[in-house]
Amino acid sequence: MTRQEQIRLDNIADTNHEIFALLKQRYSPRIFKEGQIKETHMNQLFEAARWAASSANEQPWRFIYAQRGSEAYDKIISCLSTENKLWAFNAPILLVSGYKENTSDGTENFHALHDLGLCMGNLTIQAQYLGIAVHLMAGFDWEKAQKLLHVPEGYHLACSIALGYYGGDLEKLPEELLEQETSERIRMPLEKFAFQNTWKN
């Protein structure tokens, strides 16, 4: 067994209650196997996203994606935070997600960001099924990205995302990031966020 395969095993969530296996196996690596993602797999990811639940069926989500080596890929890299730039270049695909701010009748879509999250959930689990790792990055300059990627008014970029098949060379990571890659996964206990009948602090 390779070290990378061992890390994947170690990153399987130690849940308190049994859940769907793909959810337990999902994690956000900073290295990826060499080679582009198959076009058929990219289409499957976006098809899964397409069928996410959506308030009033507005489907406000939007995506721009770019392959490593393209001008658009370099533009996305330039918008990332300093820490994310240390590893995101390992990903064969970089993606930015966004949403349409208003509904079709011109009113503010209060649920647009929620719907984008549901959409990304679909995409992420489909990716896990295909052996594709998804690492979402809040650390990026969305205003710069809006300009560089020619996003029109009325749309708002929300997140940058690295995509690639699980695997890759751990030696590509700086020591501090390698430690994060192999550290224990920790989650808030249920009683901290799921309240029956009334809110509890």
C-alpha positions in Angstrom: 0.0 0.0 0.0 1.3 3.4 -0.9 1.5 6.3 1.6 -1.2 8.1 -0.4 -3.5 5.1 -0.2 -2.9 4.9 3.5 -3.8 8.6 3.9 -7.0 8.0 2.1 -7.8 5.1 4.5 -6.9 7.2 7.5 -9.1 10.1 6.3 -12.3 7.9 6.3 -14.5 9.7 8.8 -14.8 8.1 12.2 -18.6 8.8 12.5 -20.7 8.4 15.7 -23.6 7.1 13.6 -23.4 5.1 10.4 -23.8 7.2 7.2 -23.4 6.7 3.4 -20.0 5.4 2.6 -19.1 8.1 0.0 -19.8 10.8 2.7 -17.4 9.1 5.1 -14.7 8.7 2.4 -14.8 12.3 1.2 -12.0 14.7 2.2 -10.2 17.7 0.7 -6.6 16.8 -0.4 -4.0 19.3 -1.6 -2.4 16.9 -4.1 -3.9 15.1 -7.1 -3.0 12.4 -9.5 -1.3 13.6 -12.7 -3.5 13.8 -15.8 -6.6 15.6 -16.8 -10.1 14.6 -15.6 -12.0 12.8 -18.4 -14.5 14.9 -20.3 -17.2 12.3 -19.6 -16.5 12.6 -15.8 -16.7 16.5 -16.0 -20.1 16.1 -17.7 -21.3 13.8 -15.0 -20.2 16.2 -12.3 -22.2 19.1 -13.9 -25.1 16.8 -14.6 -25.2 15.9 -10.8 -25.1 19.6 -10.0 -27.9 20.3 -12.5 -30.3 18.1 -10.6 -29.8 19.7 -7.2 -32.8 21.0 -5.4 -33.5 24.6 -6.1 -35.9 27.2 -4.6 -38.7 27.9 -7.2 -36.5 25.9 -9.6 -34.4 29.1 -10.3 -31.2 27.1 -10.6 -29.0 30.1 -9.8 -25.7 28.3 -9.8 -23.0 29.0 -12.4 -19.5 27.6 -12.9 -16.4 28.5 -14.8 -13.7 25.8 -15.1 -10.3 25.7 -16.6 -7.6 23.1 -17.3 -4.1 23.4 -16.1 -1.9 25.1 -18.7 -4.7 27.4 -19.9 -4.8 31.2 -19.6 -8.0 31.0 -17.6 -6.4 28.5 -15.1 -3.5 31.0 -14.5 -6.1 33.8 -14.0 -7.8 31.7 -11.3 -4.5 30.9 -9.6 -3.7 34.6 -9.5 -6.9 35.2 -7.5 -6.1 32.7 -4.8 -4.9 33.4 -1.3 -1.2 33.0 -0.6 -1.7 29.8 1.3 -3.9 28.3 -1.5 -1.3 29.2 -4.1 1.1 26.9 -2.3 -0.7 23.8 -3.5 -3.6 24.5 -5.8 -1.4 24.3 -8.9 -1.4 20.6 -8.3 -5.0 20.4 -9.5 -5.7 19.5 -13.1 -8.9 21.5 -13.0 -9.7 24.8 -11.2 -13.3 25.8 -10.9 -15.1 28.9 -9.6 -18.7 28.8 -8.5 -21.1 31.6 -8.4 -24.8 32.4 -8.4 -27.4 34.7 -10.0 -28.3 37.3 -7.5 -31.9 37.9 -8.5 -34.9 35.6 -9.4 -36.4 35.6 -12.9 -38.9 38.3 -11.8 -36.1 40.6 -10.7 -36.3 40.3 -6.9 -33.4 39.4 -4.7 -32.9 35.6 -4.5 -32.4 35.1 -0.8 -32.0 31.4 -1.3 -29.4 31.5 -4.1 -26.3 30.8 -2.0 -28.2 28.0 -0.2 -29.1 26.5 -3.6 -25.4 26.8 -4.8 -24.4 24.9 -1.6 -26.9 22.1 -2.4 -25.6 22.0 -6.0 -22.0 21.7 -4.8 -23.1 18.9 -2.4 -24.4 17.0 -5.4 -21.3 17.6 -7.4 -19.0 16.6 -4.5 -20.7 13.3 -3.9 -20.8 12.5 -7.7 -17.1 13.3 -7.7 -16.4 11.0 -4.8 -18.2 8.2 -6.7 -15.8 8.8 -9.6 -12.7 8.9 -7.5 -12.4 12.7 -8.0 -11.3 14.8 -5.0 -12.9 18.2 -4.5 -11.2 20.9 -2.4 -13.2 24.1 -1.9 -11.3 27.3 -1.2 -12.8 30.3 0.4 -9.5 32.0 0.2 -9.7 33.8 -3.1 -10.2 37.4 -4.4 -13.7 37.1 -5.9 -13.8 40.7 -7.0 -10.6 40.3 -9.0 -11.9 37.0 -10.4 -15.1 38.6 -11.5 -13.1 41.1 -13.6 -10.6 38.6 -15.0 -13.2 36.0 -15.9 -15.7 38.6 -17.3 -18.5 37.7 -15.0 -21.5 40.1 -15.8 -23.4 42.2 -13.3 -26.1 40.4 -11.5 -23.9 37.4 -10.7 -21.6 36.8 -7.7 -18.6 34.5 -7.5 -18.6 32.6 -4.2 -15.8 30.0 -4.1 -12.9 28.5 -5.9 -12.5 24.8 -6.2 -9.6 22.4 -7.0 -10.5 19.1 -8.8 -8.5 16.1 -9.6 -8.4 12.3 -9.1 -7.2 11.2 -5.7 -3.5 10.4 -5.6 -0.4 12.4 -6.4 3.0 13.1 -5.0 3.1 14.1 -1.3 6.6 15.5 -1.8 5.1 18.4 -3.7 3.7 19.8 -0.5 5.5 22.1 1.9 6.1 20.6 5.3 3.4 22.6 7.0 0.8 21.6 4.4 1.9 17.9 4.6 1.1 18.0 8.3 -2.4 19.3 7.5 -2.8 16.6 4.9 -2.2 13.9 7.5 -3.7 15.4 10.6 -6.7 13.9 12.4 -10.1 15.1 11.1 -12.3 16.8 13.7 -15.9 17.8 13.5 -18.3 19.6 15.9 -20.6 17.2 17.9 -24.3 16.9 16.9 -25.5 18.6 20.1 -23.6 21.8 19.1 -25.7 22.4 15.9 -28.8 20.2 15.9 -31.4 21.3 18.4 -34.8 19.7 19.1 -37.7 22.1 19.6 -35.8 25.3 20.4 -32.3 26.9 19.9 -29.7 26.0 22.5 -26.3 27.6 23.1 
